[in-house]
């Protein structure tokens, strides 16, 4: 017995859902490369819309490689004060899709009230310890170190999904 041909109904996307997905963006956050850009970090950052490097770059070729993936905003860290990355600013403010990120290498040097200043996020590095913390509605994000292993700390970076109303950070541990 043959079955009669049954035509499947075409899938119709919910236009509201499509709009929400279209407005979501992903950025990458990396820090403390110390002259080493791991292939795993490059793979994890592939497809992001923008990359924030929170200092201790160590080698400007790292920024060149990252720029092949996406636009890059980078600051200097304590190892970048002299040498080939000394041209990088100590702090930076970047606005991406309506969210303003304040970047500094050592968050303990923060000398302003981020909530009062209207910042959505504080991006830092220095400690090599990954951290996601919320204070007064402001995201404090340290992606950890993506460079040489230090002590027993993980090698990591972060991804942040941005939509109109929120930031959704995620730490990514690298092998």
ChimeraX attribute file (.defattr): number of C-alpha atoms within 10 A of each C-alpha:
attribute: neighborCount
match mode: 1-to-1
recipient: residues
	/A:1	3
	/A:2	4
	/A:3	5
	/A:4	6
	/A:5	6
	/A:6	6
	/A:7	6
	/A:8	6
	/A:9	6
	/A:10	6
	/A:11	6
	/A:12	6
	/A:13	8
	/A:14	8
	/A:15	9
	/A:16	9
	/A:17	9
	/A:18	10
	/A:19	10
	/A:20	11
	/A:21	11
	/A:22	10
	/A:23	11
	/A:24	15
	/A:25	17
	/A:26	18
	/A:27	21
	/A:28	25
	/A:29	30
	/A:30	28
	/A:31	32
	/A:32	32
	/A:33	25
	/A:34	19
	/A:35	17
	/A:36	16
	/A:37	22
	/A:38	16
	/A:39	10
	/A:40	14
	/A:41	24
	/A:42	14
	/A:43	10
	/A:44	17
	/A:45	23
	/A:46	15
	/A:47	13
	/A:48	18
	/A:49	15
	/A:50	19
	/A:51	23
	/A:52	25
	/A:53	29
	/A:54	31
	/A:55	30
	/A:56	25
	/A:57	30
	/A:58	26
	/A:59	17
	/A:60	16
	/A:61	15
	/A:62	17
	/A:63	19
	/A:64	12
	/A:65	13
	/A:66	20
	/A:67	14
	/A:68	11
	/A:69	17
	/A:70	18
	/A:71	16
	/A:72	18
	/A:73	18
	/A:74	26
	/A:75	24
	/A:76	27
	/A:77	29
	/A:78	16
	/A:79	17
	/A:80	22
	/A:81	16
	/A:82	12
	/A:83	11
	/A:84	13
	/A:85	22
	/A:86	18
	/A:87	13
	/A:88	18
	/A:89	16
	/A:90	19
	/A:91	19
	/A:92	17
	/A:93	14
	/A:94	14
	/A:95	11
	/A:96	13
	/A:97	13
	/A:98	13
	/A:99	17
	/A:100	16
	/A:101	22
	/A:102	20
	/A:103	28
	/A:104	26
	/A:105	27
	/A:106	19
	/A:107	17
	/A:108	9
	/A:109	8
	/A:110	15
	/A:111	7
	/A:112	8
	/A:113	10
	/A:114	20
	/A:115	14
	/A:116	8
	/A:117	10
	/A:118	13
	/A:119	19
	/A:120	20
	/A:121	22
	/A:122	22
	/A:123	27
	/A:124	33
	/A:125	27
	/A:126	22
	/A:127	17
	/A:128	23
	/A:129	15
	/A:130	22
	/A:131	19
	/A:132	15
	/A:133	13
	/A:134	12
	/A:135	10
	/A:136	9
	/A:137	12
	/A:138	17
	/A:139	22
	/A:140	21
	/A:141	24
	/A:142	29
	/A:143	33
	/A:144	29
	/A:145	28
	/A:146	27
	/A:147	23
	/A:148	14
	/A:149	13
	/A:150	11
	/A:151	7
	/A:152	6
	/A:153	13
	/A:154	18
	/A:155	24
	/A:156	27
	/A:157	26
	/A:158	27
	/A:159	21
	/A:160	18
	/A:161	15
	/A:162	19
	/A:163	18
	/A:164	12
	/A:165	9
	/A:166	13
	/A:167	18
	/A:168	12
	/A:169	22
	/A:170	17
	/A:171	18
	/A:172	18
	/A:173	18
	/A:174	15
	/A:175	9
